[in-house]
Amino acid sequence: MNCMNTYIKTDKDKIKKEDHLNVVYTINCHDCNYSYVGQTKRKLKARLKEHNRFKKTY
């Protein structure tokens, strides 16, 4: 066994889906059969908040 393996961390910390950057996402409408496909370079969480604000004013 290689001694370096005991010092190197091989497990990566999991990133929550809403914290991912540069993603393509789909939002399905619960009232009809339409869906919205979007792309963002920012955190997904921030973009989904904007969609929710728009939905409340619409």
C-alpha positions as CSV (number, residue, x, y, z in Angstrom):
1,M,0.0,0.0,0.0
2,N,1.2,3.4,-0.9
3,C,1.9,5.6,2.2
4,M,0.8,8.7,0.3
5,N,-2.8,7.4,0.1
6,T,-3.1,7.9,3.8
7,Y,-2.4,11.6,3.4
8,I,-4.4,12.4,0.3
9,K,-8.1,13.0,0.7
10,T,-9.9,11.3,-2.1
11,D,-13.5,12.1,-1.0
12,K,-14.9,15.3,-2.4
13,D,-17.4,17.4,-0.5
14,K,-20.8,17.2,-2.1
15,I,-22.2,20.4,-3.6
16,K,-25.9,21.0,-3.2
17,K,-27.8,21.2,-6.5
18,E,-28.9,24.8,-5.8
19,D,-25.3,25.9,-5.3
20,H,-24.1,24.7,-8.7
21,L,-22.9,27.3,-11.3
22,N,-23.2,27.2,-15.1
23,V,-26.3,24.9,-15.3
24,V,-29.2,24.3,-17.7
25,Y,-32.4,23.8,-15.7
26,T,-36.1,23.0,-16.4
27,I,-39.1,24.3,-14.5
28,N,-42.3,22.4,-15.0
29,C,-45.6,24.3,-14.6
30,H,-48.0,22.7,-12.1
31,D,-51.1,24.4,-13.7
32,C,-50.5,23.3,-17.3
33,N,-48.3,21.0,-19.4
34,Y,-45.7,23.7,-20.2
35,S,-42.1,23.7,-19.0
36,Y,-39.4,26.4,-19.1
37,V,-35.8,25.6,-20.0
38,G,-33.2,28.1,-18.9
39,Q,-29.5,28.5,-18.5
40,T,-27.5,30.5,-15.9
41,K,-23.9,31.1,-15.1
42,R,-24.9,32.1,-11.6
43,K,-25.9,29.9,-8.7
44,L,-29.0,28.0,-9.5
45,K,-30.5,29.0,-6.1
46,A,-30.4,32.7,-7.1
47,R,-32.0,32.2,-10.5
48,L,-34.8,30.1,-9.0
49,K,-35.6,32.8,-6.5
50,E,-36.0,35.3,-9.4
51,H,-38.4,32.9,-11.1
52,N,-40.4,32.6,-7.9
53,R,-40.6,36.4,-7.5
54,F,-41.8,36.7,-11.1
55,K,-44.4,34.0,-10.6
56,K,-45.8,35.9,-7.6
57,T,-46.2,39.1,-9.6
58,Y,-47.7,37.4,-12.7
